[in-house]
Amino acid sequence: MARGAGAAWGALLAGLGSVAVLPVAVYATRFSDSYDLLHAGFAIPGVVVLGVAALALARRVRRRAALSLGESGTHWTVTTGRVLGVTGLCMAASALVALGVYGLLEYVGSRD
């Protein structure tokens, strides 16, 4: 196994987790009577943590590869983990905007 391959696979797994957590939380609302769609917003911090972890691990692997003379052999895993991490962060940002708009509409609607 190439040096830094563990961090590369960690970046890939953290990126996959960041993309999967929010849809799974939303999907889980369909099967619970006490868990509403609004409660899926509690998964947003987890998405952010996993996305940042994926980017940090990918950066570590790229930095090590730049310092070494040999081929690391983990290019596709690092790139995929980085793309998935950015996608997860974009999903978290859009979920925050959706929650903000919902809160604003609830506030304006309750003032009448």
C-alpha positions in Angstrom: 0.0 0.0 0.0 1.4 3.4 -0.9 2.3 5.9 1.7 -0.6 8.1 2.6 -3.1 5.6 1.2 -4.9 5.4 4.6 -5.5 9.2 4.6 -6.6 8.9 1.0 -9.2 6.3 1.8 -10.2 8.3 4.9 -10.9 11.3 2.6 -13.0 9.1 0.4 -15.0 7.6 3.2 -15.5 11.0 4.9 -16.6 12.5 1.6 -19.1 9.6 1.1 -20.4 10.2 4.6 -20.8 13.9 4.1 -22.9 13.3 1.0 -24.9 10.4 2.5 -25.8 11.7 6.0 -28.4 14.4 5.0 -30.4 12.3 2.6 -30.5 9.5 5.1 -31.7 11.8 7.8 -34.4 13.2 5.4 -35.4 9.6 4.4 -35.7 8.6 8.1 -38.4 11.1 8.6 -40.8 9.1 6.5 -40.8 6.2 9.0 -41.1 8.1 12.3 -44.1 9.7 13.9 -42.1 11.9 16.3 -39.3 12.8 13.8 -40.3 15.5 11.4 -38.6 16.8 8.3 -37.5 19.9 10.2 -35.6 17.6 12.7 -33.4 16.4 9.8 -31.7 19.8 10.1 -29.8 18.4 13.2 -27.7 16.3 10.7 -26.2 19.5 9.1 -23.3 19.8 11.6 -22.4 16.2 11.0 -22.3 16.9 7.2 -20.1 19.9 7.8 -17.7 17.9 10.0 -17.4 15.1 7.5 -17.0 17.4 4.6 -14.2 19.4 6.3 -12.5 16.2 7.4 -12.6 14.9 3.8 -11.0 18.2 2.5 -8.3 18.1 5.3 -7.4 14.5 4.6 -7.2 15.1 0.9 -5.0 18.1 1.4 -2.7 16.1 3.7 -2.3 13.4 1.0 -1.7 15.9 -1.8 0.9 17.7 0.4 2.8 14.5 1.1 2.6 13.5 -2.6 4.1 16.9 -3.6 7.0 16.4 -1.2 7.8 12.8 -2.3 9.5 11.8 -5.5 7.5 8.7 -6.1 4.0 8.2 -7.4 1.6 7.9 -4.6 -1.0 5.8 -6.5 -3.9 7.3 -4.6 -4.8 10.1 -7.0 -8.4 9.0 -7.8 -9.3 8.3 -4.2 -8.1 11.8 -3.1 -9.8 13.5 -6.0 -13.1 11.7 -5.4 -12.9 12.3 -1.6 -12.3 16.0 -2.2 -15.2 16.3 -4.7 -17.5 14.5 -2.4 -16.4 16.7 0.6 -17.2 19.9 -1.4 -20.5 18.4 -2.5 -21.4 17.6 1.1 -20.5 21.1 2.2 -22.7 22.5 -0.6 -25.6 20.3 0.5 -25.2 21.6 4.1 -25.2 25.2 2.9 -28.3 24.7 0.8 -30.0 22.9 3.8 -29.1 25.9 6.0 -30.6 28.3 3.5 -33.8 26.2 3.3 -34.0 26.2 7.1 -33.4 29.9 7.2 -36.2 30.6 4.6 -38.5 28.3 6.6 -37.8 30.1 9.8 -38.4 33.5 8.1 -41.7 32.4 6.7 -42.8 31.0 10.0 -41.9 34.3 11.7 -43.7 36.4 9.1 -46.7 34.1 9.2 -47.0 34.2 12.9 -47.0 37.9 13.2 -50.5 38.2 11.6 
